[in-house]
Amino acid sequence: MNANVLLLPGDGIGSEVTDQAAKLIRAVAEIHGLDITLEEALIGGAALDATGEPLPEDTLAKCREADAVILGAVGGPKWDNPDASKRPEQGLLDLRKELKLFANLRPVRLHPSLAHISPLKPEKLENVDMMVVRELTGGSYFGAKDLQEDEASDEYRYTRKEIERVVRLAADMARNRYGRVTMIDKANVLATSRLWRKVSGELMAKRYPDVAYETMLVDSAAMHIITNPSRFNVIVTENMFGDILTDEASVLVGSMGMLPSASLGEGRAGLYEPIHGSAPDIAGRGLANPFGMLASVGMMFEYSLGLREVARQIELAIWNAVSSGECTLDIGGNLRTDEAADAVIARLGEIHTEKVAFI
Protein backbone atom coordinates (compact mmCIF):
# COMPACT_ATOMS: atom_id res chain seq x y z
CA MET A 1 0.00 0.00 0.00
CA ASN A 2 1.02 3.65 -0.51
CA ALA A 3 0.34 6.42 2.02
CA ASN A 4 1.34 10.01 2.64
CA VAL A 5 1.70 10.99 6.32
CA LEU A 6 2.21 14.60 7.37
CA LEU A 7 4.17 15.33 10.56
CA LEU A 8 3.40 18.50 12.55
CA PRO A 9 5.97 18.64 15.39
CA GLY A 10 4.67 21.92 16.81
CA ASP A 11 6.17 23.23 20.06
CA GLY A 12 7.99 22.10 23.21
CA ILE A 13 8.40 18.34 23.40
CA GLY A 14 6.29 18.02 20.25
CA SER A 15 9.37 17.76 18.03
CA GLU A 16 10.96 15.14 20.30
CA VAL A 17 8.00 12.76 20.31
CA THR A 18 7.27 13.38 16.62
CA ASP A 19 10.81 12.27 15.79
CA GLN A 20 10.03 8.98 17.53
CA ALA A 21 6.76 8.67 15.60
CA ALA A 22 8.69 9.03 12.34
CA LYS A 23 11.13 6.29 13.42
CA LEU A 24 8.27 3.95 14.26
CA ILE A 25 6.45 4.59 10.97
CA ARG A 26 9.64 3.88 9.00
CA ALA A 27 10.24 0.69 10.97
CA VAL A 28 6.68 -0.56 10.36
CA ALA A 29 6.99 0.29 6.66
CA GLU A 30 10.19 -1.74 6.41
CA ILE A 31 8.82 -4.72 8.32
CA HIS A 32 5.62 -4.95 6.28
CA GLY A 33 6.80 -3.68 2.93
CA LEU A 34 4.70 -0.52 2.96
CA ASP A 35 5.41 2.59 0.90
CA ILE A 36 4.86 5.49 3.32
CA THR A 37 6.02 9.01 2.50
CA LEU A 38 6.69 11.35 5.42
CA GLU A 39 6.52 15.13 5.10
CA GLU A 40 6.80 17.86 7.74
CA ALA A 41 5.11 21.26 8.22
CA LEU A 42 4.70 24.04 10.80
CA ILE A 43 1.88 24.58 13.29
CA GLY A 44 1.34 26.40 16.59
CA GLY A 45 3.96 28.68 18.10
CA ALA A 46 6.66 27.56 15.67
CA ALA A 47 4.37 28.57 12.81
CA LEU A 48 3.53 31.89 14.47
CA ASP A 49 7.21 32.75 14.78
CA ALA A 50 7.99 31.78 11.19
CA THR A 51 4.89 33.01 9.34
CA GLY A 52 2.73 35.05 11.70
CA GLU A 53 -0.04 32.43 11.55
CA PRO A 54 -0.62 29.43 13.87
CA LEU A 55 -1.92 27.42 10.89
CA PRO A 56 -0.25 28.60 7.66
CA GLU A 57 -2.06 28.01 4.37
CA ASP A 58 0.79 25.77 3.20
CA THR A 59 0.36 23.53 6.24
CA LEU A 60 -3.39 23.33 5.76
CA ALA A 61 -2.98 22.43 2.09
CA LYS A 62 -0.57 19.62 2.98
CA CYS A 63 -2.96 18.34 5.66
CA ARG A 64 -5.78 18.14 3.13
CA GLU A 65 -3.60 16.10 0.78
CA ALA A 66 -2.31 13.70 3.44
CA ASP A 67 -3.75 10.28 4.27
CA ALA A 68 -3.06 10.99 7.96
CA VAL A 69 -1.60 13.76 10.11
CA ILE A 70 0.61 13.27 13.18
CA LEU A 71 0.74 16.19 15.65
CA GLY A 72 3.25 16.68 18.47
CA ALA A 73 1.99 19.52 20.68
CA VAL A 74 1.26 23.24 20.48
CA GLY A 75 1.72 26.17 22.82
CA GLY A 76 4.06 27.30 25.56
CA PRO A 77 4.85 30.23 27.87
CA LYS A 78 6.58 32.12 25.05
CA TRP A 79 3.19 32.70 23.43
CA ASP A 80 1.09 32.83 26.62
CA ASN A 81 -0.24 36.35 26.19
CA PRO A 82 -3.97 36.60 26.98
CA ASP A 83 -4.21 39.79 24.90
CA ALA A 84 -2.63 38.28 21.79
CA SER A 85 -4.88 38.20 18.74
CA LYS A 86 -3.32 34.93 17.57
CA ARG A 87 -2.34 32.02 19.80
CA PRO A 88 -0.67 28.66 19.03
CA GLU A 89 -3.71 26.66 20.19
CA GLN A 90 -5.87 28.35 17.56
CA GLY A 91 -3.88 26.52 14.92
CA LEU A 92 -5.06 23.17 16.27
CA LEU A 93 -8.67 24.31 16.64
CA ASP A 94 -8.69 25.66 13.09
CA LEU A 95 -7.14 22.46 11.76
CA ARG A 96 -9.86 20.33 13.36
CA LYS A 97 -12.49 22.60 11.88
CA GLU A 98 -10.98 22.78 8.37
CA LEU A 99 -10.51 18.99 8.18
CA LYS A 100 -14.04 18.46 9.55
CA LEU A 101 -12.78 16.24 12.36
CA PHE A 102 -15.83 15.89 14.59
CA ALA A 103 -14.83 13.10 16.99
CA ASN A 104 -11.83 12.61 19.22
CA LEU A 105 -11.15 9.07 20.49
CA ARG A 106 -9.15 8.69 23.69
CA PRO A 107 -8.62 5.15 24.98
CA VAL A 108 -7.76 4.74 28.66
CA ARG A 109 -6.24 1.41 29.61
CA LEU A 110 -3.94 0.64 32.53
CA HIS A 111 -0.85 -1.51 32.23
CA PRO A 112 -0.76 -3.76 35.35
CA SER A 113 2.88 -2.93 36.10
CA LEU A 114 2.00 0.77 36.38
CA ALA A 115 -0.72 0.35 39.01
CA HIS A 116 1.67 1.45 41.75
CA ILE A 117 2.22 4.80 40.00
CA SER A 118 -1.46 5.65 39.90
CA PRO A 119 -2.79 7.63 42.89
CA LEU A 120 -5.69 5.17 43.12
CA LYS A 121 -5.57 1.91 45.04
CA PRO A 122 -4.86 -1.14 42.83
CA GLU A 123 -8.28 -2.65 43.51
CA LYS A 124 -9.91 0.49 42.05
CA LEU A 125 -7.98 0.00 38.82
CA GLU A 126 -8.95 -3.56 37.97
CA ASN A 127 -10.47 -3.96 34.50
CA VAL A 128 -10.14 -0.28 33.55
CA ASP A 129 -10.61 -0.18 29.78
CA MET A 130 -12.61 2.80 28.55
CA MET A 131 -12.90 4.71 25.30
CA VAL A 132 -13.88 8.37 25.54
CA VAL A 133 -15.49 9.77 22.39
CA ARG A 134 -15.38 13.56 22.56
CA GLU A 135 -17.31 15.80 20.19
CA LEU A 136 -14.68 18.03 18.64
CA THR A 137 -16.08 20.90 16.59
CA GLY A 138 -18.99 22.34 18.60
CA GLY A 139 -19.72 23.85 21.98
CA SER A 140 -17.99 26.78 23.63
CA TYR A 141 -14.62 26.09 22.01
CA PHE A 142 -16.01 27.08 18.61
CA GLY A 143 -18.78 29.49 19.52
CA ALA A 144 -18.58 33.25 19.06
CA LYS A 145 -16.40 34.96 21.66
CA ASP A 146 -16.53 38.47 23.05
CA LEU A 147 -13.97 39.89 25.47
CA GLN A 148 -14.51 43.36 26.94
CA GLU A 149 -12.74 45.20 29.73
CA ASP A 150 -15.17 44.09 32.43
CA GLU A 151 -17.13 41.22 30.89
CA ALA A 152 -16.76 38.35 28.46
CA SER A 153 -18.91 35.72 26.80
CA ASP A 154 -18.53 32.43 24.92
CA GLU A 155 -21.36 31.12 22.77
CA TYR A 156 -22.32 27.53 23.60
CA ARG A 157 -24.07 25.92 20.64
CA TYR A 158 -24.89 22.43 19.34
CA THR A 159 -27.04 21.07 16.52
CA ARG A 160 -28.87 17.77 16.14
CA LYS A 161 -26.52 16.75 13.32
CA GLU A 162 -23.40 17.37 15.41
CA ILE A 163 -24.76 15.28 18.26
CA GLU A 164 -26.11 12.43 16.14
CA ARG A 165 -22.91 11.78 14.21
CA VAL A 166 -20.68 11.53 17.29
CA VAL A 167 -23.18 9.42 19.26
CA ARG A 168 -23.50 7.11 16.26
CA LEU A 169 -19.74 6.65 16.16
CA ALA A 170 -19.63 5.90 19.89
CA ALA A 171 -22.46 3.36 19.64
CA ASP A 172 -20.77 1.61 16.70
CA MET A 173 -17.59 1.34 18.76
CA ALA A 174 -19.53 -0.03 21.73
CA ARG A 175 -20.88 -2.84 19.57
CA ASN A 176 -17.28 -3.98 19.07
CA ARG A 177 -16.37 -3.63 22.72
CA TYR A 178 -18.69 -4.47 25.64
CA GLY A 179 -21.92 -3.02 24.30
CA ARG A 180 -22.31 -0.14 26.74
CA VAL A 181 -22.45 3.64 26.20
CA THR A 182 -22.54 6.39 28.82
CA MET A 183 -23.54 9.84 27.57
CA ILE A 184 -22.28 12.59 29.86
CA ASP A 185 -23.96 16.00 30.05
CA LYS A 186 -25.16 18.76 32.39
CA ALA A 187 -28.84 18.52 31.50
CA ASN A 188 -30.00 19.88 34.86
CA VAL A 189 -28.53 23.28 33.92
CA LEU A 190 -27.61 23.60 30.22
CA ALA A 191 -30.03 23.77 27.30
CA THR A 192 -27.38 22.27 25.02
CA SER A 193 -27.13 19.29 27.35
CA ARG A 194 -30.88 18.80 27.27
CA LEU A 195 -30.66 18.65 23.48
CA TRP A 196 -27.82 16.13 23.78
CA ARG A 197 -29.95 13.97 26.08
CA LYS A 198 -33.00 14.17 23.79
CA VAL A 199 -31.16 13.48 20.52
CA SER A 200 -28.89 10.74 21.84
CA GLY A 201 -31.76 8.99 23.62
CA GLU A 202 -33.88 8.94 20.47
CA LEU A 203 -30.99 7.68 18.34
CA MET A 204 -29.95 4.92 20.74
CA ALA A 205 -33.52 3.66 21.15
CA LYS A 206 -34.17 3.63 17.41
CA ARG A 207 -30.91 2.34 15.96
CA TYR A 208 -29.01 0.72 18.82
CA PRO A 209 -31.47 -1.24 20.96
CA ASP A 210 -28.76 -3.88 21.45
CA VAL A 211 -26.39 -1.41 23.14
CA ALA A 212 -26.86 -0.61 26.83
CA TYR A 213 -27.26 3.15 27.22
CA GLU A 214 -27.21 5.48 30.22
CA THR A 215 -26.87 9.19 30.87
CA MET A 216 -24.85 10.79 33.64
CA LEU A 217 -24.26 14.34 34.82
CA VAL A 218 -20.69 15.51 34.32
CA ASP A 219 -20.06 16.20 38.00
CA SER A 220 -21.15 12.67 38.87
CA ALA A 221 -19.01 11.27 36.04
CA ALA A 222 -15.96 13.13 37.35
CA MET A 223 -16.47 11.39 40.69
CA HIS A 224 -17.06 7.92 39.23
CA ILE A 225 -13.96 8.10 36.99
CA ILE A 226 -11.94 8.21 40.20
CA THR A 227 -14.02 6.05 42.54
CA ASN A 228 -15.23 3.38 40.08
CA PRO A 229 -13.54 3.78 36.67
CA SER A 230 -14.19 0.22 35.50
CA ARG A 231 -17.96 0.93 35.30
CA PHE A 232 -17.32 2.85 32.06
CA ASN A 233 -16.90 1.28 28.66
CA VAL A 234 -17.60 3.87 25.94
CA ILE A 235 -18.18 7.45 27.05
CA VAL A 236 -19.57 10.02 24.64
CA THR A 237 -19.76 13.69 25.54
CA GLU A 238 -19.49 17.25 24.33
CA ASN A 239 -16.28 19.11 23.58
CA MET A 240 -15.33 20.78 26.86
CA PHE A 241 -16.51 17.97 29.13
CA GLY A 242 -14.52 15.46 27.07
CA ASP A 243 -11.40 17.58 27.22
CA ILE A 244 -11.54 17.86 31.00
CA LEU A 245 -12.62 14.30 31.81
CA THR A 246 -9.93 12.66 29.67
CA ASP A 247 -7.23 14.68 31.39
CA GLU A 248 -8.69 13.50 34.68
CA ALA A 249 -8.75 9.90 33.45
CA SER A 250 -5.07 10.12 32.48
CA VAL A 251 -4.07 9.87 36.14
CA LEU A 252 -5.54 6.36 36.21
CA VAL A 253 -2.76 5.06 33.97
CA GLY A 254 0.06 6.75 35.87
CA SER A 255 1.11 9.38 33.34
CA MET A 256 -0.51 11.62 30.76
CA GLY A 257 2.39 10.64 28.51
CA MET A 258 0.87 7.18 28.05
CA LEU A 259 -2.39 8.22 26.39
CA PRO A 260 -2.95 8.50 22.62
CA SER A 261 -5.80 10.07 20.68
CA ALA A 262 -7.34 10.03 17.23
CA SER A 263 -9.47 12.80 15.70
CA LEU A 264 -11.73 11.50 12.95
CA GLY A 265 -14.21 12.91 10.46
CA GLU A 266 -16.32 11.59 7.62
CA GLY A 267 -13.40 10.18 5.60
CA ARG A 268 -10.48 7.95 6.53
CA ALA A 269 -7.94 10.74 6.97
CA GLY A 270 -7.44 11.65 10.62
CA LEU A 271 -5.31 13.63 13.06
CA TYR A 272 -3.33 11.66 15.63
CA GLU A 273 -1.65 13.08 18.73
CA PRO A 274 -0.75 12.19 22.33
CA ILE A 275 -3.00 13.96 24.81
CA HIS A 276 -0.14 15.61 26.69
CA GLY A 277 0.78 19.22 26.07
CA SER A 278 4.03 20.83 24.98
CA ALA A 279 5.61 20.42 28.47
CA PRO A 280 8.12 23.28 28.06
CA ASP A 281 9.66 22.49 31.45
CA ILE A 282 11.18 19.26 30.10
CA ALA A 283 11.57 20.20 26.43
CA GLY A 284 14.97 19.38 24.97
CA ARG A 285 16.02 17.25 27.94
CA GLY A 286 15.14 13.81 26.59
CA LEU A 287 12.62 13.19 29.38
CA ALA A 288 9.38 13.11 27.37
CA ASN A 289 7.43 9.85 27.42
CA PRO A 290 7.03 8.80 23.75
CA PHE A 291 4.52 6.00 24.36
CA GLY A 292 1.41 8.16 23.97
CA MET A 293 2.73 9.30 20.59
CA LEU A 294 3.70 5.77 19.53
CA ALA A 295 0.24 4.52 20.51
CA SER A 296 -1.24 7.38 18.46
CA VAL A 297 0.73 6.08 15.48
CA GLY A 298 -0.88 2.70 16.14
CA MET A 299 -4.31 4.33 16.00
CA MET A 300 -3.31 5.94 12.69
CA PHE A 301 -2.50 2.55 11.19
CA GLU A 302 -5.89 1.25 12.30
CA TYR A 303 -8.27 4.10 11.53
CA SER A 304 -6.68 5.91 8.56
CA LEU A 305 -4.58 3.24 6.87
CA GLY A 306 -6.84 0.27 7.60
CA LEU A 307 -4.10 -1.91 9.13
CA ARG A 308 -5.65 -3.17 12.35
CA GLU A 309 -3.08 -5.92 12.83
CA VAL A 310 -0.23 -3.42 12.63
CA ALA A 311 -1.97 -1.34 15.31
CA ARG A 312 -2.21 -4.40 17.55
CA GLN A 313 1.49 -5.15 17.03
CA ILE A 314 2.44 -1.61 18.07
CA GLU A 315 0.20 -1.83 21.13
CA LEU A 316 1.78 -5.15 22.11
CA ALA A 317 5.30 -3.81 21.58
CA ILE A 318 4.57 -0.86 23.90
CA TRP A 319 2.94 -3.23 26.41
CA ASN A 320 6.01 -5.51 26.38
CA ALA A 321 8.44 -2.62 26.76
CA VAL A 322 6.54 -1.31 29.80
CA SER A 323 6.41 -4.83 31.28
CA SER A 324 10.21 -5.01 31.04
CA GLY A 325 10.74 -1.60 32.59
CA GLU A 326 12.06 -0.14 29.33
CA CYS A 327 10.47 3.25 29.79
CA THR A 328 10.99 6.86 30.77
CA LEU A 329 11.37 8.41 34.20
CA ASP A 330 7.71 9.43 34.60
CA ILE A 331 6.59 5.79 34.76
CA GLY A 332 9.49 4.39 36.77
CA GLY A 333 12.11 3.76 34.09
CA ASN A 334 15.47 5.37 33.36
CA LEU A 335 15.47 5.61 29.56
CA ARG A 336 15.60 8.76 27.53
CA THR A 337 12.85 9.56 25.02
CA ASP A 338 14.66 8.07 22.03
CA GLU A 339 15.83 5.03 23.98
CA ALA A 340 12.29 4.19 25.09
CA ALA A 341 11.06 4.48 21.50
CA ASP A 342 13.93 2.31 20.29
CA ALA A 343 12.93 -0.35 22.83
CA VAL A 344 9.42 -0.44 21.37
CA ILE A 345 10.73 -0.63 17.80
CA ALA A 346 13.09 -3.46 18.75
CA ARG A 347 10.22 -5.41 20.29
CA LEU A 348 8.07 -4.70 17.26
CA GLY A 349 10.63 -6.52 15.14
CA GLU A 350 10.32 -9.53 17.43
CA ILE A 351 6.56 -9.79 16.97
CA HIS A 352 5.81 -12.13 14.09
CA THR A 353 2.44 -12.43 12.39
CA GLU A 354 1.55 -14.41 9.32
CA LYS A 355 -0.46 -11.69 7.61
CA VAL A 356 -1.24 -8.01 7.94
CA ALA A 357 -5.02 -7.56 7.94
CA PHE A 358 -6.21 -4.87 5.53
CA ILE A 359 -9.68 -3.61 6.54
C-alpha positions, -999 to +999 in steps of 0.1 A: +000+000+000+010+037-005+003+064+020+013+100+026+017+110+063+022+146+074+042+153+106+034+185+125+060+186+154+047+219+168+062+232+201+080+221+232+084+183+234+063+180+203+094+178+180+110+151+203+080+128+203+073+134+166+108+123+158+100+090+175+068+087+156+087+090+123+111+063+134+083+039+143+065+046+110+096+039+090+102+007+110+067-006+104+070+003+067+102-017+064+088-047+083+056-049+063+068-037+029+047-005+030+054+026+009+049+055+033+060+090+025+067+114+054+065+151+051+068+179+077+051+213+082+047+240+108+019+246+133+013+264+166+040+287+181+067+276+157+044+286+128+035+319+145+072+327+148+080+318+112+049+330+093+027+351+117+000+324+116-006+294+139-019+274+109-003+286+077-021+280+044+008+258+032+004+235+062-034+233+058-030+224+021-006+196+030-030+183+057-058+181+031-036+161+008-023+137+034-037+103+043-031+110+080-016+138+101+006+133+132+007+162+156+033+167+185+020+195+207+013+232+205+017+262+228+041+273+256+049+302+279+066+321+250+032+327+234+011+328+266-002+363+262-040+366+270-042+398+249-026+383+218-049+382+187-033+349+176-023+320+198-007+287+190-037+267+202-059+283+176-039+265+149-051+232+163-087+243+166-087+257+131-071+225+118-099+203+134-125+226+119-110+228+084-105+190+082-140+185+095-128+162+124-158+159+146-148+131+170-118+126+192-111+091+205-092+087+237-086+051+250-078+047+287-062+014+296-039+006+325-008-015+322-008-038+353+029-029+361+020+008+364-007+004+390+017+014+417+022+048+400-015+056+399-028+076+429-057+052+431-056+019+450-049-011+428-083-027+435-099+005+421-080+000+388-089-036+380-105-040+345-101-003+335-106-002+298-126+028+286-129+047+253-139+084+255-155+098+224-154+136+226-173+158+202-147+180+186-161+209+166-190+223+186-197+238+220-180+268+236-146+261+220-160+271+186-188+295+195-186+332+191-164+350+217-165+385+231-140+399+255-145+434+269-127+452+297-152+441+324-171+412+309-168+383+285-189+357+268-185+324+249-214+311+228-223+275+236-241+259+206-249+224+193-270+211+165-289+178+161-265+167+133-234+174+154-248+153+183-261+124+161-229+118+142-207+115+173-232+094+193-235+071+163-197+067+162-196+059+199-225+034+196-208+016+167-176+013+188-195+000+217-209-028+196-173-040+191-164-036+227-187-045+256-219-030+243-223-001+267-224+036+262-225+064+288-235+098+276-223+126+299-240+160+301-252+188+324-288+185+315-300+199+349-285+233+339-276+236+302-300+238+273-274+223+250-271+193+274-309+188+273-307+187+235-278+161+238-300+140+261-330+142+238-312+135+205-289+107+218-318+090+236-339+089+205-310+077+183-299+049+207-335+037+211-342+036+174-309+023+160-290+007+188-315-012+210-288-039+214-264-014+231-269-006+268-273+031+272-272+055+302-269+092+309-249+108+336-243+143+348-207+155+343-201+162+380-211+127+389-190+113+360-160+131+374-165+114+407-171+079+392-140+081+370-119+082+402-140+060+425-152+034+401-135+038+367-142+002+355-180+009+353-173+028+321-169+013+287-176+039+259-182+074+271-196+100+246-198+137+255-195+172+243-163+191+236-153+208+269-165+180+291-145+155+271-114+176+272-115+179+310-126+143+318-099+127+297-072+147+314-087+135+347-087+099+334-051+101+325-041+099+361-055+064+362-028+051+340+001+067+359+011+094+333-005+116+308+024+106+285+009+072+281-024+082+264-030+085+226-058+101+207-073+100+172-095+128+157-117+115+130-142+129+105-163+116+076-134+102+056-105+079+065-079+107+070-074+117+106-053+136+131-033+117+156-016+131+187-008+122+223-030+140+248-001+156+267+008+192+261+040+208+250+056+204+285+081+233+281+097+225+315+112+193+301+116+202+264+150+194+250+160+172+279+151+138+266+126+132+294+094+131+274+074+099+274+070+088+237+045+060+244+014+082+240+027+093+206+037+058+195+002+045+205-012+074+185+007+061+155-009+027+161-043+043+160-033+059+127-025+026+112-059+012+123-083+041+115-067+059+086-046+032+069-068+003+076-041-019+091-057-032+124-031-059+128-002-034+126-020-013+153-022-044+175+015-051+170+024-016+181+002-018+211+018-052+221+053-038+216+046-009+239+029-032+264+060-055+264+084-026+268+065-013+298+064-048+313+102-050+310+107-016+326+121-001+293+105+033+298+110+069+308+114+084+342+077+094+346+066+058+348+095+044+368+121+038+341+155+054+334+155+056+296+156+088+275+128+096+250+147+081+220+158+050+240+123+042+251+111+045+215+139+023+203+129-003+228+094-004+214+107-006+178+131-035+187+102-054+203+081-047+173+106-065+151+103-095+174+066-098+170+058-121+141+024-124+124+016-144+093-005-117+076-012-080+079-050-076+079-062-049+055-097-036+065 
